[in-house]
Amino acid sequence: MTGHEQHGPVWAGEAVQGVGREALEDTFRGDAGVWIVVDAFGGDGSGAYAAQLVAAELGVPGEARERFAAARARLSAAISPNGAGASVVRLVIDGMQAEIAWLGRCRAYLIRDAQVLRMTRDHTLVEQWLDEGRVTPADVDGRFDNILVRAVMGCMDDDPELVRIELRPGDRILLVSDGVWRVLDEQALYLPVPEAAAPAQMVRALVAAVVHRGGTDDATAVVVALP
């Protein structure tokens, strides 16, 4: 999917189902200055449904905390407080100001001057232990990577974490699910295509790189490019 805001950013997004997965539990949206990537989870096939419910609440304009609370309430009412949840990253651009809000382990990166700058931190047990100094990067072996300490879920009442950025002409913001960043590190996120490439070309190259490297999880990427 591609699109553009009038006199504003050009963007593209793509989501691919992981090998052996029963359903695609990732989704993305972009409209009216709001872009999101959702990576849902849930038993009995509820993850795909949860992704659409969350996207419907977060992919529209509105104050971030209010929209995340609305998504949490809708999940709780439609599925059950403990039945399903999602990691989400949400980008809102107003002029040259950007706000990124997130819960879980979807990520946002700023691509500027041939550098890829990570704008978010994961809400996982491993990241929490790293922040607290209880482990070092060398200690991390992947055993606890999937344990979330914050997410969009009916049984949780977490507010999203927020960061605001002063944008520059030519900036690009990349939103991805963990099916992308677990396979491609920061340098690899930049390498598949030139920085000047169209967002649709960048997205296709990123997803293709994930598949080529043997990624098995659902993988979603959105690129938003400022003129």
WOHU-V933939 format. One record per residue. N is the residue number from 0. RES is the residue in one letter. D_LAST is the distance of its C-alpha to the last C-alpha in Angstrom with 2 decimals. Layout:
N_RES_D_LAST, N_RES_D_LAST
This chain:
0_M_18.71, 1_T_15.19, 2_G_13.42, 3_H_10.60, 4_E_10.80, 5_Q_11.23, 6_H_8.46, 7_G_6.84, 8_P_6.20, 9_V_7.59, 10_W_10.71, 11_A_14.11, 12_G_17.43, 13_E_20.91, 14_A_24.28, 15_V_27.40, 16_Q_30.95, 17_G_32.80, 18_V_35.80, 19_G_38.91, 20_R_37.24, 21_E_38.86, 22_A_35.72, 23_L_31.97, 24_E_31.63, 25_D_27.85, 26_T_25.36, 27_F_21.77, 28_R_20.08, 29_G_16.82, 30_D_17.01, 31_A_16.54, 32_G_14.19, 33_V_16.64, 34_W_16.69, 35_I_19.92, 36_V_21.88, 37_V_25.64, 38_D_28.39, 39_A_31.70, 40_F_35.29, 41_G_38.67, 42_G_42.01, 43_D_43.47, 44_G_40.17, 45_S_38.76, 46_G_35.59, 47_A_33.77, 48_Y_34.89, 49_A_33.87, 50_A_30.32, 51_Q_30.00, 52_L_31.67, 53_V_29.42, 54_A_26.23, 55_A_27.53, 56_E_27.92, 57_L_24.87, 58_G_22.24, 59_V_22.53, 60_P_21.62, 61_G_24.16, 62_E_25.23, 63_A_25.02, 64_R_28.73, 65_E_29.83, 66_R_27.84, 67_F_29.12, 68_A_32.61, 69_A_32.39, 70_A_31.47, 71_R_34.38, 72_A_36.76, 73_R_35.86, 74_L_36.46, 75_S_39.74, 76_A_40.95, 77_A_40.01, 78_I_40.99, 79_S_42.88, 80_P_42.01, 81_N_42.63, 82_G_41.79, 83_A_38.11, 84_G_35.00, 85_A_31.45, 86_S_28.99, 87_V_25.66, 88_V_22.32, 89_R_20.24, 90_L_16.72, 91_V_15.99, 92_I_12.85, 93_D_13.64, 94_G_11.32, 95_M_10.65, 96_Q_13.74, 97_A_14.33, 98_E_17.83, 99_I_19.16, 100_A_22.66, 101_W_24.90, 102_L_28.46, 103_G_29.89, 104_R_28.40, 105_C_25.03, 106_R_22.49, 107_A_18.97, 108_Y_17.43, 109_L_14.60, 110_I_13.41, 111_R_12.77, 112_D_14.29, 113_A_16.05, 114_Q_17.66, 115_V_18.03, 116_L_19.05, 117_R_20.99, 118_M_20.43, 119_T_23.42, 120_R_27.10, 121_D_29.24, 122_H_31.84, 123_T_34.52, 124_L_38.03, 125_V_37.28, 126_E_34.36, 127_Q_36.67, 128_W_39.42, 129_L_37.16, 130_D_36.08, 131_E_39.77, 132_G_40.86, 133_R_43.18, 134_V_41.86, 135_T_39.95, 136_P_37.33, 137_A_40.27, 138_D_42.17, 139_V_39.62, 140_D_40.93, 141_G_39.06, 142_R_41.96, 143_F_40.30, 144_D_36.63, 145_N_36.78, 146_I_38.33, 147_L_35.95, 148_V_36.92, 149_R_34.30, 150_A_32.83, 151_V_32.39, 152_M_36.03, 153_G_38.64, 154_C_41.00, 155_M_38.54, 156_D_37.35, 157_D_34.62, 158_D_31.76, 159_P_28.38, 160_E_27.23, 161_L_24.21, 162_V_21.74, 163_R_19.12, 164_I_16.23, 165_E_14.53, 166_L_10.88, 167_R_9.11, 168_P_5.76, 169_G_5.50, 170_D_7.92, 171_R_9.25, 172_I_12.20, 173_L_15.06, 174_L_17.87, 175_V_21.14, 176_S_24.79, 177_D_27.52, 178_G_28.25, 179_V_25.27, 180_W_25.59, 181_R_29.37, 182_V_29.08, 183_L_26.12, 184_D_26.04, 185_E_23.03, 186_Q_23.28, 187_A_23.68, 188_L_20.58, 189_Y_18.59, 190_L_20.90, 191_P_20.85, 192_V_17.86, 193_P_15.78, 194_E_12.77, 195_A_10.73, 196_A_12.28, 197_A_11.02, 198_P_11.53, 199_A_14.74, 200_Q_16.04, 201_M_15.54, 202_V_17.35, 203_R_20.09, 204_A_20.70, 205_L_21.03, 206_V_23.44, 207_A_25.33, 208_A_25.76, 209_V_27.22, 210_V_29.63, 211_H_30.57, 212_R_31.50, 213_G_33.73, 214_G_31.91, 215_T_34.07, 216_D_32.32, 217_D_29.89, 218_A_26.40, 219_T_23.13, 220_A_19.53, 221_V_16.26, 222_V_12.83, 223_V_9.90, 224_A_6.49, 225_L_3.79, 226_P_0.00
